[in-house]
Amino acid sequence: MIVSSDRLHPLYRRTNAFLKCGPFTTSFNSQLLGAFKGLVGFPGRATSLKLITAAVFTQLRFSSDSRNCMCKMLNAPAADRNKDPILSVLKSRVKSDRHGNALEISSGTGQHVVHFANALPNITWQPSEVDSHSLSSIEVYRQHYRLPNVKPAIYLDASQSWETWYGIQPESCELIVNINMMHISPLACTKGLFNGVGKILKPQGLLLIYGPYSVNGTISPQSNVDFDHSLRSRNPDWGLRDISFLTSLGQDNGLRLEEIVDMPANNKCLLFRKDSVV
């Protein structure tokens, strides 16, 4: 069904009043409310009230946690280990003399986005997450480092249509980054990511995904085999994705696998290029 602004108006009014009481005012709250209004007004949007409400109130829980001093700067040791190798790949492929917009899907703690933004000041970064604790952590990193090219994090569920991704417009990003998400999330997230990236990337834009992958149905070394088994025992819909499968998903969405870069700890960076309008 089409959700009219009249039906959403009372919820928007209560959301606005709640956020004005929170600790993160001005840019963070205004972006949330602006995105809320954008969801209502997007032409042809057939988004359910339930989905919009869930997204908004996930952010409300984030503000409520912060107000109760529950926010903290989370730290993932793996992010500390891989942030420099991934940055090296980015710096060799992102032009330093041209402004651009980057979306990080599934930003985790926030360690990556502030590290990349500090090293690539010509790129404006939009972090995103689905987990409320991670959203809180990203904001704490953002407030701590105060980098002008890092926007407030947005709620983004990659398993949902890109049209629900908080008003991000088609062909608005030169770069999209996704790190260590695909193997620890349902397959719907991987499929949704490629579909959304195909719409959101500008022509010649770059998608970088990082993590462990299988190659032509084979997982190696043994540590990755054990890791895959552990993941699937926890959730049958998790596990290492095969590069050939991701290549096919990319092709279906106008993205060409341009390069595979071997990384430390048996991980890889896969670089996809959008060659044409989807």
VEXFITOR-694438 format. One record per residue: residue in three letters; z, x, y of N, C-alpha, C, O in turn. Coordinates in pm, whole numbers, plus 50000, padded with zeros to 5 digits. Layout:
BEGIN
ALAZXYZXYZXYZXY
...
//
This chain:
BEGIN
MET500005008449881500005000050000500005008750125500455020250121
ILE499515003450233499575010450361500905007250426501284995550437
VAL501625017550468502935015450530502755015150681502315024950740
SER503095004250742502915002950885504055009350961505165010750909
SER503765013351083504815019351166505905009251199507045013151223
ASP505554996251201506574986051227507634985951118508824984751146
ARG507194987150992508144986950882509014999550882510184998950843
LEU508455010650925509195023250920510045025651043510885034651045
HIS509825017751145510505020451271512025020851260512615030151315
PRO512705011651193514175012451182514635025151112515625031251153
LEU513925029351007514285041650937514095053751027514945062651031
TYR512985053951101512755064951194513865065551299514335076351334
ARG514295053751348515325053351450516645059051397517315066751467
ARG517025055251273518255060451214518145075351186519105082851204
THR516955079551141516745093951114516915102051242517575112451242
ASN516325097151350516415104051478517865105251523518275115851569
ALA518625094551512520025094651554520835104351470521695111451523
PHE520575104751339521335113651250521055128251284521975136351295
LEU519775131651302519425145551322519925150951455520185162951468
LYS520075142251553520575146851682522035151051672522545157851761
CYS522705147051566524095151251545524185164251467525275169951457
GLY523065169051410523085180751323523115193651401522975193551523
PRO523295205051330523405217951395522065223851434522005232151525
PHE520975219851366519685225851391518855216051472518075208251416
THR519005216351603518295206851688516985212951735516505222651676
THR516435207551838515185211751904514065213351804513605203451748
SER513585225751780512325227651708512395222451566511445216251519
PHE513495224851496513585220551356513535205351344512755199851268
ASN514395198751422514455184251413513205177651468512735167651413
SER512675183051576511485176851634510305178051540509455169151535
GLN510235189251463509145190451368509295180351255508315174351212
LEU510515178451207510745168651102510335154751147509635147551076
LEU510785150951266510485137551315509005136051348508425125451328
GLY508405146851398506975146351425506175144751298505185137351294
ALA506605151651192505935150351064506105136251008505195130750947
PHE507295130651030507575116950984506585107251049505995098750983
LYS506415108751179505485099951248504055102551203503245093351194
GLY503755115651174502415118951127502095112350995500945108550972
LEU503085110950907502865104350779502495089650800501675084050727
VAL503105083650902502815069550927501415067850982500705058450945
GLY501005076851071499775074651144498535080851085497445079151140
PHE498665088150974497495094950917496455084750873496785075650796
PRO495205085850919494195075650890493955074250740493795084250669
GLY493935061950692493615059350553494735062650456494525062050335
ARG495895066150506497005070150419497545058150343497785047550400
ALA497715059950213498295049450129499545054850063499645055549941
THR500505058550146501725064850097502825054450086502975046050175
SER503595054949980504655045049962505845048150049506115059750080
LEU506565037750090507785039350168508805047450092509555055150151
LYS508835045849960509795053249877509575068149888510545075649900
LEU508325072749885508015087049892508405092750027508995103550035
ILE508065085650134508395090450268509905091350285510425101150336
THR510605080950240512065080650253512705092050176513645098350225
ALA512205094750055512775105749975512595119050045513515127150047
ALA511435121450104511185134050172512095135650293512685146150315
VAL512195124950373513015125650494514485127850458515145136250519
PHE514995120550361516415121550332516785134050254517955137650248
THR515805140650192516075154150141516385163350257517305171550249
GLN515625162050366515905169950484517215165850549517925174250604
LEU517545152950542518815148550598519985154750522520995158450583
ARG519855155850389520905162450311521035176850353522145182250360
PHE519895183250382519915196950431520705197950561521545206750576
SER520445188950655521185189250781522655186250759523515192450821
SER522955176750669524335173250640525075185050578526215187750615
ASP524435192050483525045203950423525345214350529526405220550529
SER524385216250619524565226250724525735222750814526505231350855
ARG525835209850845526885205250934528255207350870529255209150940
ASN528285207150737529545209250666529755223850627530585226750542
CYS528995233050688529115247450667528815251550523529365261350473
MET527935244050457527575247250320526325255950314525975260850206
CYS525645258050426524455266350427524835280850404525845285550456
LYS524025287850327524225302150313522895308850287521945302550240
MET522845321550319521655329550300521585333850154522265343150112
LEU520755326850075520615330149934519835343049917519015346750001
ASN520095349949806519395362549779518935362649634519745360949543
ALA517645364749615517065366049481516685380649460515805385649531
PRO517315387549367516985401749344515495404049318514935414049362
ALA514845394749247513415396349219512605396449348511625403749359
ALA513005388249446512295387849574512435401149648511485405849710
ASP513605407249640513795420349702512905430949636512415440049702
ARG512715429549506511905439349433510415437649459509675447449469
ASN509955425149470508505423149476507945420949616506725420449633
LYS508805419549717508295416149850507415427249909506425424249975
ASP507745439749885506905450649939505585452049864504545453449929
PRO505575451649730504275452049661503355440449699502145442449714
ILE503915428449715503075417149756502585419049899501425416249930
LEU503455423949986503055426450124501925436550131501015435150213
SER501955446650046500875456550045499535450050014498515453450074
VAL499535440449920498305433149888497865424950009496675424750042
LEU498795418250074498455410150190497895418750304496875415250364
LYS498555429750332498135438150446496755444050426496035446650522
SER496375446150301495055451850274493935441450284492755444850282
ARG494315428750295493315418150294493405408550412492505400350431
VAL494455409350490494615400750608494355408950733494955419550754
LYS493455404150816493105411450938494275411451034494895401051058
SER494585423151089495745424451177495415421751324496325421151407
ASP494135420151356493735418351496493325404051527492725401251631
ARG493635394851435493195381051455494335371551417494955372951312
HIS494605361951506495665352251477495235342951364494065339551350
GLY496215339051285495935329651177497165321751140498275324851184
ASN496975311551058498065303151011498195304550859497205304050786
ALA499435306350814499705307850672500715297350628501675294450699
LEU500495291850510501435282650445501965289550320501185293850235
GLU503295290450308503885295050184504395282850109505275275750157
ILE503845280349992504255269149909505325274049812505105283649738
SER506465267549812507625271349730508175284649778508045294949711
SER508795284449896509265296649962510555302349903510925313649934
GLY511235294749818512445299849757513545302149859513845293349939
THR514135313849856515285316749942514925318550088515755316250176
GLY513675322650115513265326050251513085340950271512655345250379
GLN513395349050170513275363650183511835368050206511565376850288
HIS510905361750133509505365850146508945362750284508315371250348
VAL509175350550330508495346350452508925354650573508095357950657
VAL510215358050584510635366150699510125380450685509815386950785
HIS510045385350563509525398950541508045399750577507615409150644
PHE507275389850533505845389850563505605387650713504745394050773
ALA506365378450772506165375350913506485387251003505815389451103
ASN507505394850967507865406651045506765417151040506515423951139
ALA506115418450924505085428650907503705424050955502835432250984
LEU503525410850964502225405151006502465395651123502365383451107
PRO502755401151240503125392651354501985384151408502215374851485
ASN500755387151369499605379151414499425366451333498585358151366
ILE500215364951226500125353151141501335344151168502475348751166
THR501075331351191502145321551205502405315451067501505309951004
TRP503655316451022504015312650886504735299150882505645296450960
GLN504295290850788504945278050761505565278550621504855276950522
PRO506895280650611507535280150480507725265750434507725256450515
SER507885263950303508085250550249508875251450119508865261750051
GLU509535240650086510315240049962510545225449924510395216350005
VAL510925223549796511295210349747512805209449725513365198449719
ASP513455220949712514895221549683515705222149812515415230249900
SER516715213649824517485212749948518275225649977518385229650093
HIS518815232149874519565244549897518645255649945519025263650030
SER517435256049891516455265949937516025263150080515855272450159
LEU515835250450114515495246950252516585251850348516285256950456
SER517835250150308518945254850390518895269950407519055275050518
SER518675277050297518635291650301517495296650390517685306050467
ILE516335290550379515195294650463515555293350610515225302150690
GLU516225282450646516595280550787517605291050832517565295550946
VAL518535294850743519505305150780518795318550802519105325650898
TYR517845321950716517055334250737516295333450870516235343050946
ARG515715321750895514925320151019515805321651142515405328051239
GLN516995315651138517915316751251518435331051266518645335751378
HIS518635337851155519165351551160518145361251219518485369351305
TYR516905360551172515895370251216515195366051344514665374451417
ARG515175353051372514595347651496513175352951522512855357251633
LEU512365352551420510975356751435510175345251495510215334051444
PRO509445347851603508735336851671507585331151590507085320351620
ASN507155338351487505995333751408506405327651274505585326951182
VAL507675323151261508115315751143508555301751186509505300251263
LYS507865291751137508195277951171509365273051085509645278850981
PRO510025262551129511055256451043510445251850911509315246950908
ALA511195253450803510685249750672510475234650661511195226850722
ILE509495230850582509215216850557509405213750409509265222450323
TYR509735201250381509815196450243508395194750190507575187850251
LEU508105201150076506765200150018506895199849867507395209249805
ASP506435189049808506415187449662504975189449617504115180849638
ALA504705201049554503335204449516502755195049412501535194449397
SER503595187749341503085178449240502505165849303501805158149236
GLN502795163649430502305151949502501025155149577500705166849601
SER500295144949615499045146749687499255154849816500285153349883
TRP498295163249849498385171349970498545162650095499025167450198
GLU498175150150087498305141250202499755138250235500055133250343
THR500665141250143502085139150170502775151950215503995152250231
TRP502025162550236502615175550270502925176650419502465185850487
TYR503685167150469504205167250606503145169050714503355176150812
GLY502025162450693501025162050799500205174550817499525175850919
ILE500245183850721499385195650729497935191150723497555183550635
GLN497135195850817495785190650834494775198050746494995209650710
PRO493665191450712492605198050637492075210350712491965210150835
GLU491745220650638491145232950692491945238350811491375241650915
SER493255239250794494115243950903494745257650875495425263050962
CYS494525263250756495175275950720494155286450679493205283550606
GLU494375298550727493565309950681494135316050553493425322750478
LEU495425313750529496105320150417497125310550357497855303850430
ILE497185309950224498225302550153498785311750045498035318249972
VAL500115312150035500795321049943501715312849852502385303549898
ASN501715316249725502595309649628503115320149530502335326549460
ILE504435321749526505045332649450505995326949345506925319449376
ASN505755330749220506685327649110507075312849102508245309549084
MET506075304149115506345289849101505765283948974506415275748908
MET504545287948939503775280548840504415280448702504315270448631
HIS505065291348664505615291948529506955284848516507415282248405
ILE507595281648628508885274748622508815261148692509775256948757
SER507685254548678507505241148733506545233448643505785239548569
PRO506565220148649505635212348567504185215648600503865219948711
LEU503325213648503501895216448523501325208548639500375212948703
ALA501905196848667501425188648780501535196148912500745193849003
CYS502505205148922502655213049046501495222849062500975224549172
THR501095229348952499965238648957498675231248993497905235749078
LYS498455219848928497245212048958497265206849102496245207249171
GLY498425202049146498535197049282498345207949385497755205649490
LEU498835219949354498685231149446497195234349467496745235349580
PHE496455235749358495035239249373494265228249445493385231149526
ASN494585215849416493915204949485494205205249634493295203649716
GLY495475207349670495845207849811495265219849883494785218649995
VAL495315231349818494785243549879493295242149907492805246650011
GLY492565235749815491135233649836490835225649960489775227050021
LYS491785216949999491595208850120492105215950245491505214850352
ILE493215223150233493915228450350493355241950398493385244950517
LEU492855250150304492305263050345491035261150428490235252150402
LYS490865269750527489605270450599488565277350511488935285050422
PRO487285274850534486265282550463486505297550483486795302150593
GLN486375305050375486665319350368488165322350370488565334050376
GLY488995311950366490435313950359490845319450224490095318750127
LEU492055325050219492545332150100493785325350043494715321850116
LEU493785323449911494975319249837495455331049754494705336749676
LEU496735334649772497365344949689498455338349605499375332249659
ILE498335339549474499405335049386499905347149307499125355949271
TYR501215347349283501855358749218502755354049106503425343849118
GLY502755361548997503655358448887503145364348757502175372048758
PRO503785360948646503285365048514502295354748461502485342748478
TYR501235359348397500195350448346499745354848207499915366548170
SER499185345548132498505349248008497035351748040496505346648138
VAL496385359747956494985363447978494185359547854494375365147746
ASN493285349947870492455345047759493325341147640492995344147525
GLY494435334347669495295329247564496285339247508497055335947418
THR496285351447560497165361947509498195365847613497855368347728
ILE499445366347571500535370547660500985384547617501215387047498
SER501105393447712501615406847684502305412047810502005407547920
PRO503245421547792503785427047669504795417447605504845405647641
GLN505585422447511506525414047438507545407547530507985396347505
SER507925414547637508905408747730508385396047793509155386747816
ASN507075395347821506485383047875506385372247768506525360347798
VAL506135376247643506125366547533507495360147519507615347947506
ASP508525368447523509905363247513510245354447632510915344147617
PHE509785358447749510035350647870509375336947860509995326747893
ASP508135336547815507415323947799508125314947698508265302847721
HIS508575320747587509295312947486510585307047544510915295547518
SER511295315047622512525310447685512265298847780513015289047782
LEU511205299947860510865289447954510535276447883511025265747921
ARG509705277247780509265265147710510395258747629510385246647605
SER511375266947589512525261147519513415253247615514105243947574
ARG513385257147742514155249947844513435237447891514055227147918
ASN512095238447901511275227147946509865228947889509175238447928
PRO509425220247800508105221847738506945222047838505855226647806
ASP507185217147959506125216748060506115229448146505285230748236
TRP507025238948117507025251848184506275262048098505835258947987
GLY506135274148150505515284848073504435291948152503955286848254
LEU504045303648104503025311648171501685304448167501265299548061
ARG501005303848280499685297448288498605307948260498755319748293
ASP497525303348198496455312648163495495314348281495155304748350
ILE495065326648301494195329648416492875322048406492335317648507
SER492345320348284491085313048270491265298448310490355292448369
PHE492415292648278492705278948319492815277948471492295268548530
LEU493495287548533493645287448679492295289848747492025284148852
THR491465298048686490125300348740489325287348741488625284348837
SER489435279748632488735266948623489265256948725488495249648787
LEU490605256548741491195247848843490685251548982490375242949064
GLY490605264449007490105269049136488675264549159488345259549267
GLN487825266249059486425262349073486295247349100485445243149179
ASP487135239549036487095225049057487445221249200487125210349246
ASN488125230349270488575227449407487955236849511488505238749620
GLY486815242649477486085250849572486675264549596486425270649701
LEU487465269649500488125282649515487615292249409487635289049290
ARG487155303949451486615313949360487625325049338488145330749434
LEU487915328249212488795339449182488085352349223487085356249161
GLU488595358649326487935370349384488445383449324487685392949309
GLU489745383849291490325396449246491625393949171492385384749203
ILE491875402349073493155402549001493775416249025493175426548995
VAL494985416249080495665428849112496885430149022497785421749025
ASP496935440748941498115443348858499275447448947499125455549038
MET500445441848917501635444148997502745449648908502635449348786
PRO503825454648969504955459448889505565448448801505385436548827
ALA506295452748699507055443748610506155433648540506575422248517
ASN504925437748505504005429448426503605416448496503355406348430
ASN503555416848628503075405548706501695408448762501195419748753
LYS501085398348819499765399848879499675391649007500355381449022
CYS498835396249098498405388149211496995383149182496105391149151
LEU496795370249191495465364349179495025360049318495725352649386
LEU493865364549358493345361749491492115352749480491115356349419
PHE492235340949539491155331149538490595329649680491345329649778
ARG489275328449688488615326849817487925313249821487265309049726
LYS488095306449934487385293749954486035296750019485975300950134
ASP484965294549945483645298249992482945287250069482015289950145
SER483365274750051482665263750116483615252250137484745252250088
VAL483145242450211483935230550239484015222150112483015220050045
VAL485235217250079485405208749961485305194150002485415185249918
//
